[in-house]
Amino acid sequence: MRKLIIESNDHCDKTEVEGGITPAFLHSCPGAALGYGQSTAASLEVFLSGQEPPRDRALVDHENVISCPHLGASTREAQSRCGEEVAVQFVDMVKGKSLAGVVNAQALTSAFSPHTKPWIGLAEALGTLMRAWAGSPKGTIQVVTQGTALRNAGNCLGPAVIVGLLKEASKQADVNLVNAKLLVKEAGLDVTASHSPATTEEQGCGECFLTVALEGAPYQAVGSVQGTTPVLQALNGAVFTPEVPLRRGLPLLMFRAQPSNPAMLPTMLGLLAEAGVRLLSYQTSLVSDGETWHVMGISSLLPNLEAWKQHVNEAFQFQF
């Protein structure tokens, strides 16, 4: 894009034009004006893409023209100032202060907030869960916050969910809160964030919830934070009582089955033993639609779940 400001000798007025610096433009306006002494000054920026350096050098070579590379920020003084501003931004980020001029500044600032940090962990955990459960989903992932304290948290929790969705599947070396929104489109996903007002009862107790769901498909996970620990509260309406702790580095095996099969748990323990995997914790949900979700904390992820799927209606595992 070229921006031209021409100041006339005769009338001392200024004309501003935008477009591209083309050979026709050079001959018809500033170049000709300089040749006949009709212009006091002309400021031009920059040549059209594909015309740098310019092929028509009538203006560039004119004795009254000074031309230089587009290096306004490359002076010693400018680089020194940029370095100082970056250092100050890092300090402000660690202290939880607001950031100016930074891409996804709100997500970065919130990630270092003592209140928001466990919610960032929860969002990443639910994103990882959704990827494992839905099998690298495509379409729209809905991120819904609920509760007064999370009213403005969607801008930081949405990117954290994306981190969980893409961390293992992305070809990028690192998916983080800054580049998450850029990378999610390449994965064929759209992530929306919204806030749902809390009910009167929830407002009274100050509860907050985070829901991650795949639009148009039976995949919905609801979580919360207890103290500083992210917890899973429900899967597709099946509520866990007590909630399931989502601890970073702890593999979780989840499966859905009929609640009336007394031989199922011994069978599952036998499959764990065959794989050389230890059971660290075990929880079940309340019965929903005639089925129960089971969650096992295990010592390591299983090589595959083929044997498990012969005994249950659905099974998946994940670790974040």
Secondary structure as UniProt FT lines:
FT   STRAND          2..8
FT   TURN            9..11
FT   STRAND          14..19
FT   HELIX           23..28
FT   HELIX           30..35
FT   TURN            36..37
FT   STRAND          39..45
FT   TURN            49..50
FT   TURN            58..61
FT   TURN            63..64
FT   TURN            72..73
FT   HELIX           76..94
FT   TURN            95..96
FT   TURN            103..104
FT   HELIX           105..111
FT   TURN            114..116
FT   HELIX           117..134
FT   STRAND          139..146
FT   HELIX           148..150
FT   TURN            151..152
FT   HELIX           154..166
FT   TURN            167..169
FT   TURN            177..179
FT   HELIX           180..186
FT   TURN            187..188
FT   STRAND          189..196
FT   HELIX           200..205
FT   STRAND          209..214
FT   TURN            215..218
FT   STRAND          219..226
FT   TURN            227..228
FT   STRAND          229..235
FT   TURN            236..237
FT   STRAND          238..245
FT   TURN            248..249
FT   STRAND          252..257
FT   TURN            259..260
FT   TURN            262..263
FT   HELIX           264..274
FT   TURN            275..276
FT   STRAND          279..285
FT   TURN            289..290
FT   STRAND          291..298
FT   HELIX           306..309
FT   TURN            310..311
FT   STRAND          314..318
//
